[in-house]
């Protein structure tokens, strides 16, 4: 079971990111994808740690273990966003969205702004229905 406090080291997060990108990978494939990689045995150890923490599972393919994330990518993304909002914005989704909207390095297209406006309108309508 994945803990509520995902206390992952920097390297564990890097490995999990690789597994989400690749969807599944052997220890050697993870090693090859890492920047400044540790040794092969360290990668295998980190994969076992991630498995014991409930983030990763494996299947056996011949003599190799193939590792994959436990949570679907979408679920992991939602958890990560919640953690960022709680950690950096005091739990305020409004502050997080305002930061994203005001960041000049992350410009939004007209289509994205339209979609965000539509989502806000839908959220308002949903709130009125629940009241």
N, C-alpha and C positions, 0 to 999 in steps of 0.2 A: 504494500500500500504506500502511495506517495504521501510524504508528510506535508502538512500545511505550510511549514517553514522549509522551503526547499533550500537547505544550506549546501549549495554546491560550490566547489572550488572553481577557480577560473578555468582550469584544465578540464574539469568535469563538464562545465557549461560548453566549452569548445567541442568536446566530444559529442555531447548531446546535440549541439547545432549541426555537426557533421551528419549525425544519424538522421536528423529531420530533413536535411537537404538530400541525402542519398536514399532515404527511406529504410535502407538496410545495408549493412556493411560488415566485413570481417575485421578483425583487429588490425591486420596488415593494411586494409583499405583506409581505416581510420588513421593509422600511423602516417600513411602517405598524404593524407589530406590536412594534417596538422602543420601549423607554422612552428618552426623551432621545436620539432617533436622530441619527446623523451625517448627512451629505449622501448623496444617492442614489449618487453615484460611489464614495463610501467603502464603502457596502454592497456594491456590485458588486465592488469590489476585495477586500473581505473574503470574499465568496463564491468568488472565483477563488483566493484563498489557501487556503481550506478545501478547494477542489477539488484544488489542488496537493499538499496534505497528505494527500489520500486520504479525507477525511471526507464529501465531497459530490460528487455527479455532476449533470449537467444533460442535459436534452433540449431540443430546440428546438420551440416551438409558435408557428408564424407567425414574427413578428419577436422574440418573447420567449424567453428562456431560463427553463426551469422547473427549479428545483433541488430535490434530494431527498437525504436521508442515504444513505450507502453501506451501513452496517451496519443490519440490522433492529433495531428498538427494543429487543428483548429482549437481543440480543448487546451492544448499547451499554450497557444497564443493568447487565449482569454486569461488563463492563469497568470501569464507573464505580464500582461497589461494591468491586471488587478494589482499585482505586486508592485509594479512601477507607480501606479496611481497612489497606492497606500504609502509607499516609501518616500516618494518625491513630492507628492501633492497633497499629503495629509488626508487621503481618501476622497479628494474632490475631483470628480470627473470633469467638472467645469474648468478647473484650473489646468488640468492636463490638456483638454481640447483647446483652450485659449493659448496655451504654450505652442501647441502644434500649429494652430492657425497663424500665429504671429512669427513663426520661424521662417526667415527669408531663405534659408537653405533647403526648406521643404515646401516649395511652392505647389499650390493645388491648381489643377486645371479647372476650366469652367464646368466640365462634366462632373468632376469630383465635388465641387462646391454645390452644384445642383443636387447631387445625390445626398450630400450632407443636409441640405435644406429639407429635402424630402424625408429623410430619416428623423429630423427634428420635428417636422410636422406630424409624422406618424406617432412619435413618442408623446407629443402633446395630446393628440386625439386619444391615445391609449390611456393617458392619465385622466382625461375627462370622463372616459367610459368607466373607469374604476372608482371615480368619486361619486 
